[in-house]
Amino acid sequence: MSKDFVHLHLHSHFSLLDGAIKIPDLAQKAKEYGYKAVALTDHGNIFGAIEFYQEMKKVGVKPIIGIEAYFTNNRFEKKGEGSDSILADKNYHLILHAKDKKGFQNLMKLSSLAYTEGFYYKPRIDWELLEKYHEGLICQTACLKGFIPHLLAKGQFDEAYQYGKRLKDIFGEDLYFEIQINGLEEQEEANRGIIELAKKLGVKVVATNDSHYLNPEDRDAHDVIKALQMKLTLKELKEKGKAFKVGGLHFTRPEEMYEKFKGYEEALKNTMEIAEKCNVEIETADTRGYLFPKYQIPGLDRETTEEEKVEYFEKLAREGLEKRLESMKTLSPAKYKEYKERLEYEINVIKQMGFPEYFLIVQDFINFAKKNGIPTGPGRGCIYPDGKVYLADGRTKKIKDIKIGEFVITHRGDILPVINKYVYEIDEEVVEIKVGSESLTLTTDHKVLVQKSENCTVNSEKFRSVICKPS
């Protein structure tokens, strides 16, 4: 990277009806521009954190997971109740970045509590939550909608000082004041106050661009998103002054930021300090494997090994098939062989996926439910012939029409060729249920929950018992 800078204030499309940046596109652009790190700070949520983390890791850019939280004096108060504080009037912005695992856990906690306890038009946090869950977090004072920049833009330095001191007491060296350059007079006034306040409190300053869209030419598309958010036409959005008053809120190159922030080079370089502090590593199933409870084979007085779990799974599966085949007196040798081969195929797939323990765990709690009179339902059920399958080219096709050799998208997102099609005949009576123009064909061992069951027709009234009415 030619110049030291990272974006620390950026909104993806997870800033609902506000951000217009798609995360995969952002990752590619970050790599193209030579960034070593990029932060994601969506409004009030961390919905995009995992996708952002994975996409950035793919291109070798450090992901900094953050949030632009909505902040109020007391998350339980409604619109100014019980307080004359500025924070009671609005939902102000405050940026938080996770430094480490503990910080990410606290970010998740704050985001969740903002929705479950602090939601009033927006998901909000307050001083109590900030003081309780600040460990592992870095704080930035955000844009003009942050309470400190807002006060400084209005010339209320003393009040801004009190809030700044309170944040400093919470975050210490992990508090940074934020400046932006966007052509707005109030922003210039806020910047002057921020520089002065930062010196007085001994806080470092960082420069940000508050990116809401990827490319400069995406500004018009972003206006459309804002119009949708506010339920206005584009014309009304602009007439009412609700569109962004300035441009340039795209994902800028480092060189653009140094051109824009001449005289504030130190604030640009300070962004690297935050990037160096943030080192969150997120374990997913792809990197760590699946997390299962430890399954213990009944009657074994020591810890069960992985090999023993697989062997026990195979034993139960084969015994289960033999038990079921015993009741099928008219089964031909050819059919018996077909069932056995199918079971071995299924066992091998389950072993390849690393799922034997999962099936043992499910069997364990299903057995518990049956012993204790707890109703159990079917698992995934069967796939009917008209079920849709996604082909590699994006088209869909009925499963009955799929041909061997065609490439399909699996449930894991892999593209694989079809190497076989298993079809089996049944000697049971088949039920056909119709609701309007929709129909479903199934055997009588299935149950179907229908919202308006009185509107259903079945091919025989004796099968109406398969239809369950909602309680």
matplotlib code that plots the C-alpha trace (Angstrom):
import matplotlib.pyplot as plt

x = [0.0, 1.5, 0.1, -0.7, -4.5, -7.4, -11.1, -12.6, -16.2, -18.0, -21.5, -22.4, -25.9, -26.4, -26.9, -30.5, -31.8, -28.8, -25.6, -25.1, -21.9, -22.0, -19.4, -17.8, -17.4, -15.8, -13.3, -12.2, -11.9, -9.9, -7.5, -7.3, -6.5, -3.8, -5.5, -4.0, -7.2, -10.8, -13.5, -17.2, -19.4, -23.0, -25.8, -27.0, -26.1, -23.3, -25.4, -22.7, -19.8, -19.3, -19.6, -17.3, -14.7, -14.7, -14.6, -11.8, -9.8, -10.1, -8.3, -5.7, -7.2, -7.5, -11.2, -12.0, -15.4, -17.3, -20.6, -22.0, -24.2, -27.2, -26.5, -28.9, -28.7, -30.9, -32.0, -35.3, -36.4, -38.7, -38.1, -36.8, -38.6, -37.1, -34.0, -33.0, -29.7, -29.0, -28.8, -32.5, -33.5, -32.2, -30.4, -26.8, -24.0, -21.0, -18.5, -17.1, -14.5, -13.6, -9.9, -10.0, -12.3, -13.6, -14.3, -16.2, -18.2, -19.1, -20.0, -22.4, -23.8, -24.3, -25.9, -28.3, -29.2, -29.8, -32.6, -34.0, -33.9, -33.1, -35.3, -37.2, -37.4, -33.7, -31.7, -30.0, -27.3, -26.5, -23.9, -24.7, -24.2, -21.1, -19.5, -20.4, -19.3, -16.5, -13.7, -11.8, -13.5, -12.2, -14.4, -14.7, -16.9, -18.5, -19.9, -21.9, -24.6, -22.2, -23.0, -19.5, -19.2, -22.8, -22.1, -18.9, -20.6, -23.0, -20.2, -21.0, -17.4, -17.9, -20.7, -18.7, -15.7, -17.8, -19.0, -15.5, -14.0, -16.6, -15.7, -12.0, -12.7, -14.3, -12.0, -8.7, -6.1, -8.7, -10.8, -10.2, -11.9, -13.0, -12.8, -14.3, -14.0, -17.2, -17.7, -20.3, -19.7, -20.9, -18.4, -15.6, -16.7, -16.9, -13.4, -11.9, -13.6, -12.5, -8.8, -9.0, -10.8, -8.5, -5.5, -7.2, -8.1, -5.0, -7.0, -5.7, -7.6, -8.5, -9.8, -12.6, -14.8, -18.1, -18.3, -21.9, -21.4, -18.5, -17.9, -18.5, -21.1, -23.1, -24.3, -27.6, -28.3, -27.7, -30.3, -32.8, -32.1, -32.6, -35.9, -37.1, -36.1, -38.1, -41.0, -40.4, -40.0, -36.5, -37.9, -39.4, -36.2, -34.2, -36.9, -37.1, -33.3, -33.2, -30.6, -26.9, -25.9, -22.4, -20.8, -17.6, -18.9, -17.6, -14.8, -11.8, -8.3, -5.6, -4.3, -7.7, -7.8, -4.3, -5.4, -8.7, -7.1, -4.1, -2.8, -4.4, -1.9, -1.4, -5.1, -4.8, -1.8, -3.5, -6.0, -3.2, -2.8, -6.4, -5.9, -2.9, -4.9, -7.7, -7.0, -10.3, -10.2, -13.5, -13.8, -16.4, -17.3, -15.0, -11.9, -12.8, -15.2, -18.7, -19.3, -21.2, -21.9, -19.6, -21.6, -21.0, -21.9, -24.3, -22.7, -19.1, -17.3, -14.7, -14.7, -15.8, -13.3, -14.2, -13.6, -15.9, -18.6, -18.4, -18.5, -21.5, -23.3, -22.8, -23.9, -27.2, -27.9, -27.5, -29.4, -32.2, -32.4, -32.5, -35.3, -37.4, -36.7, -38.0, -41.5, -41.4, -42.1, -42.6, -39.3, -37.4, -33.6, -32.9, -34.8, -33.1, -29.7, -30.8, -31.8, -28.5, -26.5, -28.4, -27.7, -24.0, -24.0, -25.8, -23.4, -20.4, -21.8, -22.5, -19.0, -17.4, -19.3, -18.2, -21.7, -22.0, -21.9, -24.6, -26.9, -26.1, -26.9, -30.2, -31.1, -30.3, -32.7, -35.4, -35.2, -35.4, -38.5, -40.2, -39.5, -40.9, -44.0, -42.7, -44.1, -41.5, -41.9, -40.2, -36.8, -36.2, -38.7, -38.7, -38.0, -40.9, -40.4, -41.4, -39.0, -36.6, -32.9, -30.4, -28.2, -24.6, -25.8, -28.3, -31.4, -33.8, -35.0, -37.5, -35.6, -37.4, -36.0, -32.4, -30.0, -26.9, -23.9, -25.6, -23.9, -26.0, -25.4, -25.4, -26.7, -23.2, -22.9, -20.5, -21.0, -21.0, -22.0, -25.0, -23.5, -26.6, -30.4, -32.0, -35.7, -37.7, -41.2, -43.7, -46.6, -48.4, -51.5, -50.6, -52.4, -52.8, -53.6, -54.8, -55.1, -56.2, -53.8, -51.1, -50.8, -48.7, -48.3, -47.2, -47.6, -49.8, -47.0, -46.5, -48.3, -49.0, -49.9, -52.3, -53.4, -56.9, -57.5, -61.1, -60.1, -58.1, -59.2, -57.8, -58.2, -59.9, -61.6, -60.1, -56.8, -57.9, -56.2, -52.9, -53.9, -53.2, -55.0, -53.2, -54.2]
y = [0.0, 3.3, 5.3, 4.2, 4.3, 1.9, 2.5, 2.5, 3.7, 1.8, 0.6, -2.5, -3.5, -4.9, -1.2, -1.9, 0.5, 2.8, 1.0, 0.0, -1.9, -5.7, -7.4, -9.7, -6.6, -4.7, -7.5, -7.5, -3.7, -3.7, -6.1, -4.1, -0.9, -2.6, -2.3, -4.3, -4.0, -2.7, -2.3, -2.9, -0.7, -1.3, 0.7, -1.0, -4.6, -7.0, -9.1, -9.1, -9.9, -13.6, -13.0, -9.9, -11.9, -14.8, -12.7, -10.5, -13.6, -15.0, -12.0, -11.6, -8.4, -8.2, -7.8, -5.4, -6.2, -3.2, -1.6, 2.0, 1.6, 3.8, 5.4, 7.0, 8.0, 5.2, 2.4, 1.9, 5.5, 6.6, 9.9, 12.2, 10.6, 11.5, 13.3, 16.7, 15.2, 15.7, 11.9, 11.6, 13.5, 11.3, 8.1, 9.2, 7.2, 5.6, 3.3, 0.2, -2.2, -5.6, -6.0, -9.7, -12.7, -11.0, -7.8, -9.7, -11.5, -8.1, -6.7, -9.5, -9.0, -5.2, -5.8, -8.3, -6.3, -3.2, -5.2, -7.0, -4.2, -1.0, -1.0, 2.2, 2.9, 1.8, -0.8, 1.3, 0.9, 3.2, 4.1, 1.1, -1.4, 0.4, 0.3, -3.4, -4.7, -2.5, -5.0, -5.8, -2.9, 0.3, 3.3, 6.1, 9.1, 8.6, 11.2, 14.4, 12.1, 11.2, 13.1, 14.6, 15.9, 17.1, 19.1, 20.5, 21.5, 23.6, 25.1, 23.3, 22.5, 22.1, 19.5, 17.7, 17.7, 16.0, 13.2, 12.8, 12.4, 9.8, 7.8, 8.2, 6.8, 3.7, 3.1, 4.7, 4.4, 2.7, 5.9, 7.7, 11.0, 10.9, 13.6, 13.7, 16.0, 16.2, 19.9, 20.6, 23.7, 22.0, 19.2, 21.8, 23.3, 19.9, 19.0, 22.1, 21.3, 17.6, 18.5, 20.9, 18.5, 15.6, 17.6, 18.5, 14.9, 13.3, 11.3, 10.5, 11.5, 9.3, 10.2, 8.4, 8.7, 7.2, 5.1, 4.1, 3.0, 1.3, 3.6, 7.3, 6.5, 4.5, 7.7, 7.8, 4.1, 5.0, 7.8, 5.2, 3.1, 6.1, 6.9, 3.4, 3.7, 6.9, 5.9, 8.9, 9.3, 10.4, 13.8, 14.1, 12.8, 15.7, 18.4, 17.5, 17.5, 13.9, 12.8, 13.0, 16.6, 15.7, 13.1, 11.3, 8.8, 5.9, 3.4, 5.6, 4.7, 5.6, 8.3, 9.9, 10.2, 11.8, 14.3, 15.0, 15.2, 17.5, 18.8, 15.8, 13.2, 12.1, 11.3, 9.1, 7.2, 6.7, 4.4, 1.9, 1.8, 0.7, -1.9, -3.3, -3.5, -5.5, -9.2, -11.1, -14.7, -16.3, -20.1, -21.6, -25.1, -24.7, -24.0, -25.7, -28.4, -28.9, -28.6, -31.6, -32.7, -35.6, -38.8, -41.7, -45.3, -46.7, -49.2, -48.1, -47.1, -45.0, -42.1, -43.3, -42.9, -41.5, -44.9, -46.5, -43.9, -44.6, -48.4, -48.1, -45.9, -48.5, -51.3, -49.5, -48.6, -52.1, -53.6, -51.1, -52.1, -55.8, -55.2, -53.3, -55.9, -58.7, -57.3, -57.2, -60.9, -60.7, -58.9, -60.4, -61.2, -58.5, -55.9, -57.1, -56.5, -53.1, -52.0, -53.2, -51.4, -48.2, -48.4, -48.8, -45.9, -43.7, -44.8, -43.9, -40.4, -39.8, -40.9, -38.7, -35.7, -36.5, -36.8, -40.3, -38.6, -36.2, -39.1, -40.8, -37.6, -37.2, -40.9, -40.4, -37.4, -39.0, -42.2, -40.0, -38.2, -41.5, -42.9, -39.8, -39.3, -36.4, -36.2, -36.5, -35.5, -36.5, -35.2, -33.9, -36.3, -37.4, -35.6, -35.8, -36.1, -32.6, -31.1, -28.5, -29.0, -26.1, -26.8, -25.4, -22.8, -21.4, -23.0, -25.3, -28.7, -31.2, -34.0, -36.6, -34.9, -34.8, -36.8, -38.7, -36.5, -33.2, -30.9, -29.8, -27.5, -29.5, -28.4, -27.4, -25.2, -27.5, -28.2, -32.0, -34.3, -36.7, -40.2, -42.2, -41.9, -44.1, -44.8, -47.3, -48.6, -48.6, -50.9, -48.5, -46.4, -42.9, -39.7, -36.7, -33.5, -30.4, -26.9, -24.6, -25.2, -26.7, -30.4, -32.8, -36.5, -38.6, -41.9, -42.3, -42.4, -38.6, -35.8, -32.4, -29.3, -27.2, -23.7, -23.9, -27.7, -27.3, -26.1, -29.2, -32.1, -35.6, -38.4, -40.5, -39.3, -42.2, -40.5, -37.2, -38.1, -37.2, -33.6, -31.9, -28.7, -26.0, -25.7]
z = [0.0, -1.1, 1.9, 5.4, 5.9, 6.5, 6.4, 9.9, 9.1, 6.3, 5.7, 3.7, 2.5, 6.0, 7.1, 6.0, 3.4, 3.9, 2.9, -0.7, -0.6, -1.3, 0.8, -1.9, -4.1, -1.2, -0.6, -4.3, -4.3, -1.0, -2.5, -5.7, -3.8, -1.7, 1.7, 4.5, 6.6, 6.3, 9.0, 8.7, 10.9, 9.9, 11.6, 14.8, 13.9, 13.0, 10.6, 8.0, 10.3, 9.3, 5.6, 5.9, 7.8, 5.4, 2.2, 3.6, 4.6, 1.1, -0.4, 2.4, 3.9, 7.7, 8.7, 11.4, 12.8, 14.2, 14.6, 14.4, 17.4, 18.2, 21.6, 24.1, 27.7, 28.9, 26.7, 28.6, 28.1, 25.3, 23.5, 26.2, 29.2, 32.6, 31.3, 29.9, 28.5, 24.8, 24.6, 25.5, 22.4, 19.6, 18.8, 18.4, 16.7, 18.3, 16.6, 18.3, 17.0, 18.3, 19.2, 20.1, 21.0, 24.1, 22.2, 19.5, 22.2, 23.8, 20.4, 19.9, 23.4, 22.9, 19.5, 21.0, 24.0, 21.8, 20.1, 23.1, 25.7, 23.9, 20.8, 20.2, 16.5, 16.5, 18.5, 21.2, 23.8, 26.7, 29.3, 31.5, 28.7, 27.5, 31.0, 31.4, 28.0, 26.9, 27.4, 24.1, 22.3, 20.6, 20.5, 17.8, 18.2, 14.7, 12.3, 12.8, 14.3, 17.1, 20.2, 20.6, 17.0, 17.2, 20.4, 19.0, 15.7, 17.9, 19.8, 23.1, 24.0, 27.8, 27.4, 24.8, 27.2, 29.9, 27.5, 26.1, 29.6, 30.4, 27.3, 28.2, 31.6, 30.0, 27.1, 28.1, 25.2, 23.1, 22.6, 19.3, 18.1, 14.5, 11.9, 8.4, 5.4, 3.4, 2.5, 5.2, 7.3, 10.5, 9.9, 9.6, 12.9, 14.5, 13.2, 14.9, 18.1, 17.9, 17.4, 20.4, 22.6, 21.7, 22.8, 26.1, 26.9, 25.4, 22.8, 19.3, 16.2, 13.2, 9.8, 8.1, 5.0, 6.2, 3.0, 2.0, -1.6, -3.4, -6.4, -7.0, -9.7, -7.2, -5.5, -7.4, -6.6, -2.9, -3.2, -4.4, -1.3, 1.0, -0.8, -0.1, 3.5, 3.9, 1.7, -0.6, -4.4, -5.5, -6.2, -2.7, -1.2, -2.7, -2.2, 1.5, 1.8, 2.9, 0.3, 1.3, 0.8, -0.3, -2.6, -2.1, 0.3, -1.7, -0.9, -1.6, -2.4, 0.2, -2.2, -2.4, 1.4, 1.6, -1.0, 0.9, 4.3, 3.6, 6.9, 8.8, 7.8, 11.4, 11.7, 8.6, 10.0, 13.3, 11.5, 11.2, 15.0, 15.3, 12.6, 14.4, 17.7, 16.0, 15.6, 15.8, 14.7, 14.2, 14.1, 11.8, 10.8, 7.8, 10.0, 13.3, 12.3, 13.8, 17.5, 18.9, 22.4, 23.3, 22.6, 24.9, 23.8, 26.4, 28.8, 28.0, 31.2, 29.5, 27.0, 23.5, 20.7, 17.3, 15.7, 18.2, 17.5, 13.7, 14.3, 16.7, 14.2, 11.4, 13.7, 14.6, 11.0, 9.8, 12.6, 12.0, 8.3, 9.1, 11.6, 9.1, 6.3, 8.5, 8.3, 4.4, 3.9, 0.1, -0.5, -3.4, -3.2, -5.7, -3.7, -0.5, -2.2, -3.4, 0.1, 1.5, -1.2, -0.6, 3.1, 2.5, 0.1, 2.7, 5.5, 3.4, 2.6, 6.3, 7.2, 4.5, 5.8, 9.4, 10.6, 12.4, 15.8, 14.8, 14.0, 17.2, 19.2, 17.3, 18.0, 21.7, 22.2, 20.0, 22.2, 25.3, 23.9, 23.1, 26.6, 28.2, 26.2, 24.2, 20.6, 17.9, 14.2, 11.0, 10.0, 6.5, 4.9, 1.3, -1.9, -4.2, -8.0, -8.8, -6.3, -7.8, -8.1, -8.9, -11.9, -12.1, -14.7, -12.2, -13.8, -11.9, -12.9, -11.5, -9.8, -11.9, -15.0, -13.9, -16.1, -15.1, -15.9, -15.3, -12.8, -9.8, -6.8, -3.6, -0.2, 0.7, -2.4, -4.2, -7.9, -8.5, -11.4, -10.9, -11.0, -10.1, -9.6, -7.0, -7.6, -5.6, -6.0, -3.2, -2.6, -0.2, -1.0, -2.0, -0.8, -3.1, -1.2, -3.2, -1.9, -4.7, -7.6, -5.4, -4.9, -2.8, -3.2, -0.2, 1.6, 4.6, 7.1, 6.6, 8.4, 6.8, 8.8, 6.8, 7.9, 6.4, 6.4, 5.5, 2.1, 1.3, -0.9, -0.8, -3.2, -0.5, 2.7, 4.6, 4.3, 5.7, 9.0, 7.5, 7.6, 10.9, 11.9, 13.7, 17.4]

ax = plt.figure().add_subplot(projection="3d")
ax.plot(x, y, z, "-o")
ax.set_aspect("equal")
plt.show()
